Structures are given as C-alpha cells and as structure tokens.
C-alpha cells in the first residue's frame, strides 16, 4: 500500500505509505518487502543509521565512491529540507540537484539511488532522520561536496548560517569532486 511518485531526477522516488488513523493515533507499515520491491526494485538494505540534529544543522553533501549506497530516508521526528545531487556522468540529470521538505507528520520515505550525493538541513527545533543503505558505511570510500558550491547553486531555505561539521566545512567543490 505504498504510493510511489517519480521525482525530477532519474531514479529518485518519493514513497507515501497508507496511514490508518483513528482516535488512538495512527498505524502504517514502514517496510513490507514485497511492496518495497515493487516500488524501488530488488534492494537488500544491509545497514540502518539514525541521526539527531538541532535546528540549522546542515549535514552533507555525502556519498561513497567505491561502494556507492542506495538510501531510503525517513524523518522520525521534525522537519528537514532534503537535497540530492546526481553525480552519475551518464545520467540525463547529471550535476542537477533536487530538494524537498520531509517531515515526520507525512511519514514519507525518499529513495535515493546509488550515485547521488545527499544532505539535509534541519528546519524544526530538532529532527531525527533514519536511513537504510544497501552498502555498509566505508570511511575510505566517503566523499563530500560543499553544501554551498556555487556551481550547484542549491537553494537552501535557511534564515541564518548553518551549523556544519569540521569535515563538511572542508568538503570539495563539485568541479573537483570524484564522480561516478
């Protein structure tokens, strides 16, 4: 009972589960393998990670080069502005970015194919984000692109300078990044 919407970049999908609500609250299936396979294809997710971030934290833009990860992203608490950048040279959407707001209220999941950089900005006071990957985290393969790269010109919805990690502050430009 997943409604799947193709987004503007090749392979990027928004998944909306059927949510059942009543006076007690809500219920929905986060993961039903057969429906997920129908929506995104045959992926085996081998790792699930979770982050908690205060407002104005910006994480990314991250990707793994030698062991690229497909991701299934979901917001557990709060709201984020989620951004992906297509790094696949053979793709019609190469070098393009797409951003959308994800929030815990809508229960949506974003499927990001391998070959994309990913990041997000926390919009609410606090947000928890969970994501499943089809490859294990590999520190030697990890790469980052500057969140404010002028060539990408991502339109982040921010009211002030973001809070970024020291590692993300030193990220490469898109022009000098290792690509797929």
C-alpha positions as CSV (number, residue, x, y, z in Angstrom):
1,X,0.0,0.0,0.0
2,X,2.8,2.4,-1.0
3,X,2.1,5.2,-3.4
4,X,5.3,5.8,-5.4
5,X,6.0,9.2,-7.1
6,X,8.9,9.6,-9.5
7,X,10.7,12.9,-8.8
8,X,12.5,15.1,-11.4
9,X,16.0,13.3,-11.2
10,X,16.4,9.9,-12.8
11,X,15.6,7.1,-10.3
12,X,14.7,9.4,-7.4
13,X,11.4,8.3,-5.8
14,X,9.0,9.5,-3.0
15,X,7.2,6.8,-1.2
16,X,4.0,7.5,0.7
17,X,2.6,4.7,2.8
18,X,-1.1,4.2,3.5
19,X,-1.6,5.6,7.1
20,X,-4.5,4.4,9.2
21,X,-5.7,6.9,11.8
22,X,-8.3,6.9,14.5
23,X,-8.9,8.4,17.9
24,X,-6.0,6.3,19.3
25,X,-3.4,7.7,16.8
26,X,-2.0,6.1,13.7
27,X,-0.6,2.9,12.2
28,X,1.3,2.2,9.0
29,X,3.7,-0.4,7.6
30,X,7.2,1.1,7.3
31,X,8.6,-1.8,5.4
32,X,6.9,-4.6,3.5
33,X,9.5,-6.3,1.4
34,X,7.1,-7.2,-1.5
35,X,5.7,-3.7,-1.8
36,X,9.1,-2.1,-1.4
37,X,10.5,-4.3,-4.2
38,X,7.6,-3.3,-6.4
39,X,8.3,0.4,-5.7
40,X,12.1,0.6,-5.9
41,X,13.3,-2.7,-7.2
42,X,15.3,-5.5,-5.7
43,X,17.5,-4.0,-3.0
44,X,18.8,-5.6,0.2
45,X,19.3,-3.0,2.8
46,X,22.3,-4.0,5.0
47,X,22.6,-1.1,7.4
48,X,20.2,1.3,9.1
49,X,21.5,4.5,10.6
50,X,19.9,7.4,12.5
51,X,20.9,10.9,13.3
52,X,19.5,13.6,15.6
53,X,20.1,17.2,14.7
54,X,19.1,20.6,16.2
55,X,17.7,23.4,14.1
56,X,20.0,24.9,11.5
57,X,22.3,21.8,11.3
58,X,23.3,21.0,7.8
59,X,24.7,17.5,7.1
60,X,26.2,16.8,3.7
61,X,26.6,16.6,0.8
62,X,27.9,13.0,1.4
63,X,28.4,10.0,-0.9
64,X,30.6,6.9,-1.2
65,X,32.7,6.5,-4.3
66,X,34.0,2.9,-4.4
67,X,31.0,1.4,-2.6
68,X,28.1,3.7,-3.6
69,X,25.0,3.5,-1.5
70,X,21.3,3.5,-2.4
71,X,19.4,5.1,0.5
72,X,15.9,5.0,1.9
73,X,15.5,8.1,4.0
74,X,12.7,8.8,6.6
75,X,12.2,11.6,9.1
76,X,11.1,10.1,12.5
77,X,10.7,13.5,14.3
78,X,10.6,17.0,13.0
79,X,11.2,18.5,9.5
80,X,14.2,18.7,7.2
81,X,15.0,20.1,3.7
82,X,16.5,17.1,2.0
83,X,18.8,17.5,-1.0
84,X,20.3,15.1,-3.5
85,X,22.8,15.8,-6.4
86,X,23.1,13.5,-9.3
87,X,26.8,12.6,-9.7
88,X,26.3,9.9,-12.4
89,X,28.1,11.3,-15.6
90,X,25.9,9.1,-17.9
91,X,22.7,10.4,-16.4
92,X,20.5,12.9,-18.1
93,X,20.2,14.7,-14.8
94,X,24.0,14.7,-14.1
95,X,25.0,17.8,-12.0
96,X,21.4,18.7,-11.1
97,X,20.1,18.9,-7.6
98,X,16.6,18.3,-6.2
99,X,15.4,19.3,-2.7
100,X,12.2,18.7,-0.9
101,X,10.8,19.0,2.6
102,X,10.4,15.8,4.5
103,X,8.6,15.7,7.8
104,X,7.6,13.1,10.4
105,X,3.9,14.1,10.0
106,X,3.7,12.8,6.4
107,X,5.5,9.5,7.0
108,X,7.1,9.7,3.5
109,X,10.3,8.0,2.5
110,X,12.8,9.2,-0.1
111,X,14.5,6.6,-2.2
112,X,17.9,7.8,-3.5
113,X,19.7,5.5,-6.0
114,X,23.4,4.9,-5.8
115,X,25.4,7.7,-7.5
116,X,23.9,10.6,-5.7
117,X,25.3,12.9,-3.0
118,X,22.9,13.5,-0.2
119,X,22.5,16.1,2.6
120,X,19.8,17.8,4.6
121,X,19.1,21.0,6.6
122,X,17.2,20.7,9.9
123,X,14.1,23.1,9.7
124,X,12.4,22.2,13.0
125,X,13.8,22.7,16.5
126,X,15.0,19.1,16.4
127,X,14.9,16.3,13.8
128,X,15.6,12.6,13.8
129,X,16.4,11.0,10.5
130,X,16.7,7.3,9.8
131,X,18.1,5.9,6.6
132,X,18.7,2.4,5.3
133,X,21.5,1.7,2.9
134,X,22.3,-1.2,0.5
135,X,26.1,-1.0,1.2
136,X,27.9,-0.7,4.5
137,X,29.4,2.6,5.5
138,X,33.0,2.6,4.2
139,X,35.1,5.5,5.6
140,X,37.8,5.0,2.9
141,X,35.2,5.5,0.2
142,X,33.4,8.5,1.8
143,X,33.5,11.8,-0.1
144,X,31.8,15.2,0.5
145,X,30.9,18.1,-1.8
146,X,30.5,21.6,-0.4
147,X,26.9,22.3,0.6
148,X,27.2,25.9,-0.8
149,X,29.1,25.1,-4.0
150,X,28.3,28.0,-6.4
151,X,28.2,25.7,-9.5
152,X,25.4,23.7,-7.9
153,X,23.6,26.8,-6.5
154,X,21.4,24.8,-4.2
155,X,18.6,27.0,-2.8
156,X,18.7,26.0,0.9
157,X,15.7,27.5,2.9
158,X,17.8,29.0,5.6
159,X,17.4,32.1,7.8
160,X,21.0,32.1,9.1
161,X,24.3,30.4,8.5
162,X,24.0,26.7,9.1
163,X,25.8,24.6,11.7
164,X,28.2,22.2,9.8
165,X,30.8,19.7,10.9
166,X,34.5,20.5,10.5
167,X,34.6,17.7,7.9
168,X,31.8,19.2,5.9
169,X,33.3,22.7,6.1
170,X,36.4,21.2,4.3
171,X,34.4,19.4,1.5
172,X,35.4,19.6,-2.1
173,X,33.9,21.7,-4.8
174,X,31.6,20.0,-7.3
175,X,34.2,20.8,-10.1
176,X,37.0,18.9,-8.2
177,X,34.9,16.1,-6.8
178,X,35.3,12.4,-7.7
179,X,32.3,11.4,-9.7
180,X,30.7,8.2,-11.0
